[in-house]
Amino acid sequence: MKKFFLLIVVASIFFNASAQKFDLAKTPPMGWNSWNKFACNVSEKLIMEMADAMVNSGMKAAGYEYIVIDDCWQVARDENGEIIADKDRFPHGIKYLADYVHSKGLKFGIYSCAGTKTCQERPGGRGHEFQDARTYARWGVDYLKYDWCNASTQDAKASYSTMRDGLYAAGRPIVFSLCEWGTAKPWEWAKEVGHLWRTTGDIVDRWDAMIAILDLERDLAKYAGPGHWNDPDMLEVGNGGMTMEEYKTHFSLWCMLAAPLMAGNDLQNMSQENKEILTNTEIIALDQDPLGKQGFCTRDNGDYEIWIKKLANNEKAACLLNRGDDEKDVQVDFNVLLKASDNYWASDQYKLEDYKVRDLWEHKDLKLDKNTMLIKMPPHSVKVFRFIKK
């Protein structure tokens, strides 16, 4: 009888935890992560300043909510195995920091690793999954990024499932971000493990690196949806390695991909141009659309591509991409864009006269005298249109 009662209790715990999981990340998570700009140079002061800046810059109002501290906050474990934060850089401890972030109406995220050590050789989570999960819950963590360094011969699905079980048992709703780099094809199994999973290696703040990641996302759309997202890595907007045109393209493509939007720049020192990119709420709305569909490439003419994203209310977005190094004149047929689907042609339910067409970077509705328009596209640029039901 005792054994039967124990089984019922355990089943109840995991049923409730599963329910928590599926209530999280219904749209791709939005926030900020320390790594791309600050790497190991993290501190209590920095994270508090970034939380302030997220509010003051208008990022919070645009939908960003997570402040995530990446590697290097931890230095050791105590005699009981408890993870220890760097007391010089975080003198008041991590719970104090999480409380401060929460006081700003934001959510707090932290970093660890499935291996014995993190990528920067700090203590990893292997063998301490349940213990660390309890600690993170006690601190008030809302988001966990879990890396894959120093994992040796570990099985990815098993390792991440153990951490998932630890988070479930801890009882706090925590978004679980798997940073396994796509080596074990997490899109095939991670839906039941976490809320998002990295599909590639790390992004680099260069056009060629960003566009190479886009190419790796082409066949993964069917794996994404509410509560489970492909993650092509964090945003580089504002870090200086690309032009403003390229950053607009980067941001647009990530939104078309229904990617998590984790800014990685210095929020305190953003140019107006970078701020306008990161807070373009019309582009963000594509990413956060409740239908949760990842965009797909419907036309590939070498340097010129067309990406389509299905939206709620039978609407669509179209992203024209000039990957080339030269300006292009493209003849756009908006009727073709509206009807395009992942099977190339949709049914006749899509009639152009039932929609208005809006340019999401120009923030204006198009006046179409006919179905087609000649559009000039600078090198490495995009045009993003939304078909809005009248």
C-alpha atoms as one frame of an Amber mdcrd trajectory, in Angstrom:
protein
   0.000   0.000   0.000   2.839   2.379   0.875   4.513   1.648  -2.450   1.261
   2.357  -4.313   0.809   5.643  -2.425   4.393   6.672  -3.239   3.820   5.993
  -6.930   0.695   8.147  -6.876   2.615  11.028  -5.224   5.495  10.819  -7.718
   3.080  10.662 -10.649   1.247  13.701  -9.275   4.480  15.675  -8.984   5.482
  14.971 -12.550   1.965  15.577 -13.909   1.859  18.992 -12.250   5.389  19.802
 -13.398   4.516  18.866 -16.967   1.554  21.183 -16.802   3.897  23.973 -15.669
   6.210  23.290 -18.587   3.507  23.600 -21.172   2.316  26.880 -19.694   5.745
  28.428 -20.341   7.247  29.935 -23.488   3.988  29.922 -25.414   5.743  32.442
 -27.647   9.537  32.597 -28.119  11.251  34.006 -25.008  12.488  37.587 -25.245
  15.205  39.097 -23.106  18.876  39.921 -22.761  21.940  37.729 -22.149  25.335
  38.904 -20.941  27.625  36.732 -23.065  27.843  38.315 -26.516  28.967  41.703
 -25.210  30.497  41.090 -21.788  31.612  37.421 -21.836  33.125  36.623 -18.394
  33.115  40.242 -17.254  29.855  39.940 -15.333  28.931  41.356 -11.953  26.026
  42.254  -9.729  26.443  45.894 -10.706  26.361  45.126 -14.432  23.258  42.941
 -14.256  21.394  45.513 -12.182  22.352  48.226 -14.661  21.133  46.091 -17.557
  17.813  45.530 -15.787  17.454  49.286 -15.320  18.387  49.897 -18.946  15.910
  47.328 -20.231  13.134  49.295 -18.569  14.431  52.790 -19.369  15.274  52.063
 -23.012  11.795  50.863 -23.918  12.951  47.251 -24.360  10.627  46.013 -21.626
   7.704  47.861 -23.184   8.537  46.170 -26.505   8.228  42.715 -24.902  11.678
  41.814 -23.556  11.415  40.313 -20.074  14.346  38.022 -19.172  17.679  39.255
 -17.817  20.000  36.245 -18.163  23.472  36.078 -16.656  25.683  33.702 -18.645
  28.909  31.897 -17.653  31.375  32.994 -14.945  29.053  33.913 -12.103  30.001
  30.686 -10.249  33.407  29.809  -8.772  33.154  26.613  -6.693  31.003  24.244
  -4.647  30.970  24.089  -0.865  31.431  20.986   1.292  27.786  20.061   0.707
  28.035  20.432  -3.033  26.130  23.729  -3.154  27.114  26.018  -6.008  28.931
  29.192  -4.889  28.709  32.553  -6.649  31.766  34.786  -7.008  31.547  36.844
  -3.798  33.720  39.632  -5.171  31.529  40.174  -8.214  28.221  39.269  -6.548
  28.655  40.457  -2.961  24.971  40.198  -2.041  24.419  36.799  -3.660  22.271
  35.659  -6.553  18.902  35.771  -4.755  19.451  39.455  -4.035  20.128  40.005
  -7.722  17.063  38.018  -8.792  14.926  40.009  -6.356  16.221  43.250  -7.872
  15.405  42.073 -11.406  11.939  41.028 -10.264  11.414  44.450  -8.662  11.720
  45.933 -12.140   8.887  43.763 -13.417  11.372  41.513 -15.232  12.382  37.859
 -14.934  15.778  36.473 -13.991  17.797  33.845 -15.829  20.993  31.986 -15.003
  23.507  29.732 -16.748  24.993  26.321 -16.079  26.254  23.354 -18.044  25.444
  19.658 -18.434  29.133  18.749 -18.190  31.416  18.590 -15.189  32.597  22.130
 -15.932  31.170  25.043 -17.858  32.695  26.352 -21.070  34.822  28.721 -18.973
  35.906  25.886 -16.634  33.619  26.864 -13.782  31.696  24.141 -11.864  29.172
  22.395 -14.125  25.918  20.739 -13.208  26.691  17.068 -13.818  25.818  15.033
 -10.737  24.220  18.047  -9.055  21.144  18.493 -11.227  18.465  18.117  -8.542
  20.508  20.040  -5.993  21.150  22.922  -8.379  17.519  23.005  -9.477  16.424
  23.396  -5.854  18.979  26.171  -5.411  17.827  28.001  -8.542  14.207  27.722
  -7.427  15.107  29.072  -3.992  16.935  31.998  -5.581  13.945  32.878  -7.759
  15.375  31.875 -11.135  12.895  31.995 -14.028  15.090  30.812 -16.922  17.974
  28.347 -17.148  20.410  28.231 -20.054  22.161  24.842 -19.925  25.328  24.449
 -22.005  27.153  21.345 -23.310  30.869  21.867 -22.607  32.976  19.184 -20.886
  30.222  16.635 -21.432  32.607  13.841 -22.469  30.654  10.720 -23.502  27.340
  11.813 -21.966  24.149  11.155 -23.860  22.535  14.520 -24.594  18.900  13.486
 -24.240  19.550  11.650 -20.974  21.643  14.464 -19.502  19.149  17.186 -20.319
  16.250  15.010 -19.168  17.905  14.648 -15.770  18.100  18.420 -15.415  14.498
  18.703 -16.589  13.437  16.251 -13.897  15.348  18.298 -11.337  13.539  21.459
 -12.404  10.189  19.670 -12.255  10.925  18.367  -8.774  12.000  21.837  -7.584
   8.474  23.000  -8.297   9.209  26.462  -9.739   8.212  27.283 -13.333  11.587
  27.760 -15.061  12.048  28.089 -18.813  14.637  25.476 -19.815  16.987  26.463
 -22.641  19.088  23.594 -24.029  22.386  24.856 -25.443  23.608  21.619 -27.014
  24.608  23.296 -30.353  22.494  20.927 -32.445  25.022  18.089 -32.466  22.511
  15.453 -31.291  19.633  16.879 -33.366  17.675  18.094 -30.336  14.780  19.223
 -32.535  13.921  15.525 -32.865  13.584  14.878 -29.121  13.814  18.044 -27.021
  10.146  19.028 -27.229   9.498  16.854 -24.173  12.632  18.031 -22.394  12.891
  21.818 -22.660  11.287  24.905 -24.098  13.987  25.835 -26.611  17.096  24.220
 -28.014  20.108  25.515 -29.852  20.239  24.254 -33.414  23.758  25.418 -34.324
  27.130  26.415 -32.972  27.672  29.899 -31.551  26.771  32.944 -33.580  29.527
  35.406 -34.509  28.937  39.104 -35.112  29.540  38.888 -38.868  27.229  38.770
 -41.883  28.578  35.467 -43.198  28.227  33.753 -39.819  24.687  35.004 -39.293
  23.515  34.038 -42.772  25.119  30.579 -42.438  22.936  29.978 -39.371  19.871
  30.958 -41.398  20.713  28.230 -43.914  20.813  25.634 -41.152  17.267  26.549
 -40.056  15.595  25.856 -43.416  14.351  22.344 -42.730  13.478  22.753 -39.047
  10.201  24.679 -39.187   8.050  21.619 -38.460   9.715  21.137 -35.059   8.833
  24.576 -33.653   5.636  25.682 -31.976   4.174  27.110 -28.759   6.274  25.919
 -25.822   9.067  24.419 -27.968  11.322  26.523 -30.192  14.329  26.159 -32.441
  17.043  28.508 -31.174  19.529  29.859 -33.756  21.408  31.625 -30.929  21.320
  35.108 -29.479  21.103  38.426 -31.283  24.205  40.408 -32.203  22.355  43.646
 -32.986  24.383  46.600 -31.704  27.700  44.861 -31.127  29.442  46.501 -34.082
  30.367  43.656 -36.396  27.649  44.291 -38.985  26.136  47.313 -40.697  22.768
  48.729 -39.689  21.262  47.228 -42.836  22.676  43.828 -41.886  21.376  44.150
 -38.330  17.891  44.916 -39.672  18.185  41.784 -41.777  19.453  39.729 -38.829
  16.581  40.865 -36.602  13.956  40.383 -39.322  15.106  36.854 -40.103  15.142
  35.811 -36.454  11.575  37.072 -36.113  10.530  35.208 -39.265  12.095  32.073
 -37.749  10.045  32.444 -34.542  13.413  32.455 -32.773  13.949  33.393 -29.135
  14.955  37.060 -29.102  17.829  37.394 -26.653  19.584  40.715 -27.153  23.306
  40.620 -26.466  24.403  44.249 -26.654  25.125  46.955 -24.075  21.626  48.190
 -23.283  23.003  51.264 -21.508  24.840  52.511 -24.568  22.589  51.814 -27.554
  22.515  54.058 -30.567  19.086  55.276 -31.632  19.385  53.134 -34.775  20.044
  49.962 -32.797  17.238  50.765 -30.393  14.811  51.231 -33.274  15.773  47.827
 -34.647  15.416  45.986 -31.343  12.145  47.713 -30.432  10.372  47.516 -33.791
   7.141  46.173 -32.379   5.682  45.422 -35.817   8.566  43.061 -36.580   8.503
  41.659 -33.037   4.803  40.866 -33.494   5.764  38.362 -36.194   8.057  36.568
 -33.765   5.472  36.644 -30.989   2.507  35.639 -33.126   0.349  33.201 -31.102
   0.049  30.706 -33.959   3.714  29.897 -33.318   4.719  28.982 -36.871   8.359
  29.187 -37.924   8.899  30.800 -41.318  10.019  28.843 -44.363  11.873  29.665
 -47.565   9.463  29.511 -50.475  11.810  30.790 -53.183  15.576  30.537 -53.535
  17.071  32.301 -56.524  20.632  32.242 -55.267  21.243  35.684 -53.827  17.509
  36.441 -53.656  15.177  34.551 -51.335  11.572  34.838 -50.211  10.588  33.688
 -46.726   6.968  33.282 -45.646   5.549  33.069 -42.124   1.990  32.009 -41.409
   0.275  34.099 -38.742  -2.855  33.918 -36.645  -6.154  35.153 -38.114  -5.201
  33.705 -41.505  -2.593  36.431 -42.009   0.940  36.108 -43.365   4.313  37.822
 -43.382   6.717  37.864 -46.306  10.415  38.641 -46.039  12.367  39.408 -49.223
  16.092  38.812 -48.697  18.954  40.123 -50.817  21.913  38.007 -49.706  24.123
  39.400 -52.451  26.781  42.102 -52.421  25.037  44.175 -55.109  21.808  46.136
 -55.200  18.898  44.277 -56.769  15.731  45.373 -58.520  13.072  42.771 -57.808
   9.602  42.561 -59.306   7.293  41.556 -56.466   3.893  39.979 -57.078   1.961
  40.397 -53.837  -0.716  37.953 -54.935   1.964  35.262 -55.278   3.410  36.147
 -51.868   0.009  35.882 -50.221  -0.745  32.503 -51.745   2.696  31.010 -51.107
   2.812  28.176 -48.597   5.161  25.418 -47.497   3.432  23.330 -50.175   4.089
  26.290 -52.462   0.443  26.990 -53.277  -2.287  27.615 -50.761  -5.976  27.325
 -51.512  -7.997  30.167 -52.975  -8.980  31.259 -49.459  -6.257  33.913 -49.818
  -7.541  36.793 -51.938  -5.396  39.899 -52.129  -8.420  42.203 -52.106  -9.244
  40.924 -48.599  -5.933  42.169 -47.191  -3.991  45.355 -46.734  -0.225  45.101
 -47.219   1.991  46.826 -44.664   5.722  47.557 -44.874   6.980  46.748 -41.372
  10.209  48.751 -41.554   8.677  51.788 -43.219   5.650  51.504 -40.892   3.170
  52.282 -43.627   0.486  50.569 -45.684   1.234  50.130 -49.368  -1.007  51.711
 -51.982  -1.237  49.011 -54.627  -2.590  50.077 -57.987  -1.836  46.581 -59.238
  -0.581  43.313 -57.801   3.071  43.895 -58.670   5.708  46.420 -57.626   9.350
  46.988 -58.548  11.442  47.208 -55.388  15.077  48.257 -55.014  16.977  46.235
 -52.432  20.422  47.280 -51.168  23.041  44.574 -50.545  22.375  42.358 -47.501
  18.938  43.883 -46.975  15.361  42.765 -46.428  11.878  44.046 -47.121   9.268
  42.728 -44.703   5.551  42.888 -45.454   2.525  41.797 -43.477  -0.763  40.806
 -45.071  -3.421  42.075 -42.650  -7.044  41.016 -42.919  -9.319  43.971 -43.648
